[in-house]
Amino acid sequence: MSEGDQGLLVLGVASVGSALLFHALVRSYAKASGLAAVVAAVVFEIAASIHLGHVDPFALVGLVTGGAVALVVALLIGIPFRVARAKAGASDEG
């Protein structure tokens, strides 16, 4: 497994994990997605800094790019949570 593959694996695990956690805890779809993306990008950058032994000179680029990828993941993972909450809300009203 190359170094790039390891980075993608860390970003993927951080993205999916934070998305599941925030969508389970926060009812707002947009807020949960945004928080999950920020946390995943920061975790990714911390892991990269630990791996390198110093802060990467392109950490800001990685933070923005990782955050964008994590946001897409969080938006997709949040869809079932949103549908389930909408169904639960509809059944409570009727």
PyMOL commands that set and color helices and strands:
alter all, ss='L'
color gray80, all
select helices_A, chain A and resi 3-25+29-52+59-93
alter helices_A, ss='H'
color red, helices_A
deselect
rebuild
show_as cartoon
